[in-house]
Amino acid sequence: GLGGALQGDLNAQGSLKSPRLDLDMTGEALRYQTQQLQSLSLKAQSEGIDDPRVNADVSIEGLEAGGQRVDALSAALAGRLSQHTLELDARLGSGLPLSRVSLTLDGQYDANAQRYRGSLAPLELATEYGNIALDDALEFDADVATQRVTLAPFCLVRQQGGEACLVDRARLAADTGDASLALRDIPMDLLADKLPSG
């Protein structure tokens, strides 16, 4: 069934051409069927309609859904649709291949051209294979209309040794792709439990 407590305040001001919305919401012990969330906090402000200015902070604890667990997640979004920054930090449940993610995305959306350009830095991952991070910003360009993405060369470096690099610009689409990868100094013991015995 459905349970828990959700409360909040929504304040709307301004005109239809230039509205301002403020939302402050909290939740405790939220559940629906097999999904549950121990706590939720959401604070958001939005101003304008065309290229709105948005500031939003969300934090959750104890999310269980689809057999997965997120111990804690915090995200902050600031800026306009045309130029914004998203910061995300998540700690995932124990026993998962990925236990922590931390990233910052600086993005720019051109609504007329239907293009999204962005830069991801930092990106840090704690995995069962070690701690992995980008060595420099990952730059990308997405054509929303044609569903094509171009990635600039980048490297993911494993703190305990080894790296995987995109050596040339990659062009990816839903049905095709072109990418050249290089693996360097990857310890073979990482693959030992994935290979057949004998």
C-alpha positions as CSV (number, residue, x, y, z in Angstrom):
1,G,0.0,0.0,0.0
2,L,0.8,3.7,0.2
3,G,2.2,5.2,3.4
4,G,4.4,7.8,5.0
5,A,4.1,11.6,5.5
6,L,4.7,14.2,2.8
7,Q,4.3,17.9,3.5
8,G,5.3,21.1,1.7
9,D,4.6,24.6,0.7
10,L,4.2,26.0,-2.8
11,N,4.3,29.7,-3.3
12,A,3.4,31.2,-6.7
13,Q,3.9,34.9,-7.6
14,G,4.3,37.1,-10.6
15,S,2.3,37.1,-13.9
16,L,1.5,34.3,-16.4
17,K,4.3,35.7,-18.6
18,S,6.8,35.9,-15.8
19,P,5.9,33.5,-12.9
20,R,8.0,32.7,-9.9
21,L,7.5,29.5,-8.0
22,D,9.0,28.4,-4.7
23,L,8.6,24.9,-3.4
24,D,9.7,23.5,-0.1
25,M,8.8,19.8,0.5
26,T,9.8,17.1,3.0
27,G,8.8,13.5,3.3
28,E,9.4,10.8,5.9
29,A,8.9,7.0,5.7
30,L,7.4,7.1,2.2
31,R,6.4,3.8,0.7
32,Y,4.4,2.4,-2.2
33,Q,4.2,-1.3,-2.6
34,T,7.8,-2.5,-2.5
35,Q,9.4,0.9,-3.0
36,Q,10.3,2.9,0.1
37,L,12.1,6.2,1.0
38,Q,13.2,7.0,4.5
39,S,13.5,10.8,4.0
40,L,13.1,13.4,1.3
41,S,14.0,17.1,1.2
42,L,13.3,19.3,-1.8
43,K,13.7,23.0,-2.1
44,A,13.3,24.6,-5.5
45,Q,12.7,28.1,-7.1
46,S,11.8,28.8,-10.7
47,E,11.5,32.1,-12.4
48,G,10.3,32.8,-15.9
49,I,9.0,30.7,-18.7
50,D,11.4,31.1,-21.7
51,D,14.8,30.0,-20.5
52,P,13.7,29.8,-16.8
53,R,16.1,30.4,-14.0
54,V,16.0,27.4,-11.6
55,N,17.7,26.6,-8.3
56,A,16.9,23.3,-6.8
57,D,18.3,21.2,-4.0
58,V,17.1,17.6,-3.3
59,S,18.4,15.1,-0.8
60,I,17.1,11.6,-0.1
61,E,18.1,8.8,2.3
62,G,17.2,5.2,2.3
63,L,15.7,4.7,-1.1
64,E,14.8,1.0,-1.9
65,A,13.3,0.3,-5.4
66,G,13.6,-2.5,-7.9
67,G,15.9,-4.5,-5.7
68,Q,18.4,-1.6,-5.5
69,R,19.3,0.6,-2.6
70,V,20.5,4.2,-2.5
71,D,21.8,5.0,1.0
72,A,22.0,8.8,0.3
73,L,21.7,11.1,-2.6
74,S,22.1,14.8,-2.9
75,A,21.7,16.9,-6.0
76,A,21.8,20.7,-6.7
77,L,20.8,22.4,-9.9
78,A,21.5,26.1,-10.5
79,G,21.2,28.4,-13.5
80,R,19.0,28.6,-16.6
81,L,18.1,26.0,-19.2
82,S,20.6,27.8,-21.5
83,Q,23.4,27.6,-19.0
84,H,23.3,25.5,-15.8
85,T,25.3,23.4,-13.3
86,L,24.2,20.1,-11.8
87,E,26.1,18.6,-8.8
88,L,25.3,15.1,-7.7
89,D,26.7,12.9,-5.0
90,A,25.3,9.4,-4.2
91,R,26.2,6.6,-1.9
92,L,24.7,3.3,-3.0
93,G,23.8,0.2,-1.0
94,S,26.4,-2.4,0.0
95,G,27.0,-5.3,-2.3
96,L,26.5,-3.3,-5.5
97,P,29.3,-3.0,-8.2
98,L,29.1,0.8,-7.8
99,S,29.1,2.2,-4.2
100,R,29.6,5.9,-4.7
101,V,29.2,8.5,-7.5
102,S,30.2,12.1,-7.4
103,L,30.0,14.5,-10.4
104,T,29.5,18.0,-11.7
105,L,27.9,18.8,-15.0
106,D,28.1,22.2,-16.6
107,G,25.5,22.3,-19.4
108,Q,24.2,24.6,-22.1
109,Y,20.9,23.9,-24.0
110,D,20.1,25.8,-27.2
111,A,16.4,25.3,-27.6
112,N,16.3,26.7,-31.2
113,A,19.0,24.4,-32.5
114,Q,18.0,21.6,-30.2
115,R,21.6,21.1,-29.1
116,Y,22.9,20.3,-25.7
117,R,26.6,20.9,-24.9
118,G,28.2,19.9,-21.7
119,S,31.3,19.3,-19.6
120,L,31.5,16.7,-17.0
121,A,34.2,17.3,-14.3
122,P,34.8,15.9,-11.9
123,L,33.4,12.4,-12.2
124,E,34.5,10.1,-9.4
125,L,33.3,6.5,-9.0
126,A,33.9,4.0,-6.1
127,T,33.5,0.5,-7.6
128,E,34.3,-3.0,-6.7
129,Y,37.2,-2.7,-9.2
130,G,38.7,0.4,-7.5
131,N,38.3,4.1,-7.4
132,I,37.9,5.6,-10.9
133,A,37.9,9.2,-12.0
134,L,38.2,11.4,-15.1
135,D,41.7,12.8,-15.6
136,D,40.2,15.9,-17.2
137,A,36.8,17.2,-18.2
138,L,34.7,15.1,-20.5
139,E,33.2,17.4,-23.2
140,F,30.2,16.3,-25.2
141,D,27.7,17.7,-27.8
142,A,24.3,16.2,-28.2
143,D,22.0,16.9,-31.2
144,V,18.6,16.3,-29.6
145,A,16.7,16.3,-32.9
146,T,18.8,13.5,-34.5
147,Q,19.6,11.8,-31.2
148,R,23.4,11.9,-31.9
149,V,26.1,12.5,-29.4
150,T,29.8,13.5,-30.0
151,L,32.3,12.9,-27.2
152,A,35.7,14.5,-27.1
153,P,38.7,12.3,-26.1
154,F,38.9,11.5,-22.3
155,C,40.5,9.1,-19.9
156,L,39.0,7.3,-16.9
157,V,41.9,6.6,-14.5
158,R,41.8,3.8,-11.8
159,Q,43.6,5.1,-8.7
160,Q,45.0,1.6,-8.0
161,G,46.4,1.4,-11.5
162,G,45.2,1.4,-15.1
163,E,43.2,3.6,-17.4
164,A,40.6,3.4,-20.2
165,C,40.8,6.2,-22.8
166,L,38.7,7.4,-25.7
167,V,41.5,8.2,-28.0
168,D,39.6,10.0,-30.8
169,R,36.4,11.9,-31.0
170,A,33.5,9.5,-30.8
171,R,30.2,9.8,-32.7
172,L,27.3,7.9,-31.3
173,A,23.7,7.4,-32.2
174,A,20.9,5.1,-31.2
175,D,21.6,2.7,-34.0
176,T,25.3,3.3,-34.9
177,G,28.5,4.4,-33.3
178,D,32.2,5.1,-33.9
179,A,34.6,5.0,-31.0
180,S,38.3,4.1,-30.5
181,L,39.3,3.0,-27.0
182,A,42.7,2.2,-25.5
183,L,43.3,0.3,-22.3
184,R,46.5,0.9,-20.5
185,D,48.2,-0.8,-17.6
186,I,45.0,-2.7,-16.5
187,P,45.9,-5.3,-13.9
188,M,44.9,-8.7,-15.1
189,D,43.7,-9.8,-11.6
190,L,40.7,-7.5,-12.2
191,L,39.5,-10.1,-14.8
192,A,40.4,-13.2,-12.8
193,D,37.0,-13.8,-11.3
194,K,35.3,-13.1,-14.6
195,L,37.1,-15.7,-16.7
196,P,36.3,-19.4,-16.8
197,S,38.5,-21.6,-14.5
198,G,41.0,-23.9,-16.0
